[in-house]
């Protein structure tokens, strides 16, 4: 049984997060960027950003009683070594603070940030990297559900020639948003959804198939985003998180063929996103 965090633990985790979240100035090519309060969405690709992300994940997941406490107050697992990390920053003046994040897990490609993650872990006194380096399944969702082979055969099939679309699936995982931004007003989660789509288009070949494990009460929300229940799966207690979950899958290309709230906006952002590496919104 996971013990719920007490007020002191939440305060300590929050203070630790704030200590790493406010120190970084926003810059591009060495030039500082001036902002009133805005939100910036980008791939997390620097050591300080990854540290903020692991701290934010721990803070949020302890707050909702999803994970066990640990002395380092960081949430890191072996699948981070195979992930792309996306984040939403609250930007005020010349300071930015990470307020939302999600990871996109690859079944077989090592993250370009694996060495940065290792450096963070090696600096943790008493933390054993060997416990995190090896994964037993392609995706964490497979530790709870038997995923049909039809979704996984691309990992074992020989591929000839170039591809414009990746037939291998990915997993959307570890969505974490600061509780103060759980309200719909700032639309942090919607911005992260846009970022996932831009990341899919940016990838070569494009990402297309996504798994997600989510609480049954959010089923309708994800169905509106094109996700469907994975055949042969049902509601189960999700391993490690200790919460009920359902397994869903998205064919992004099929979803985008129908009217949706993301295509037009993301198409207008895509060129700028490729050039700048981020997009922003008020």
Protein Blocks (a to p, Z undefined) as FASTA:
>chain_A
ZZdddfklmmmmmmmmmmmmmmpccdeehiacdddddddddddfbfklmmmmmmmmmmmm
mmnopaccdfklpacdfklmmcccddddddehjbccdfbdcddddfkbccfklmmmmmmm
mmpghiafklmmpcfbfbfklmmbccdfklmmmmmpccedjdfbdfbdcddehiacdfkl
mpmklommmmmmmmmmmmmmmpccddfbdcddddfklmmmmmmnopacdehiacdddehk
lpacddddddfklmmmpccfklmmmmmmmmmmmmnopacdZZ
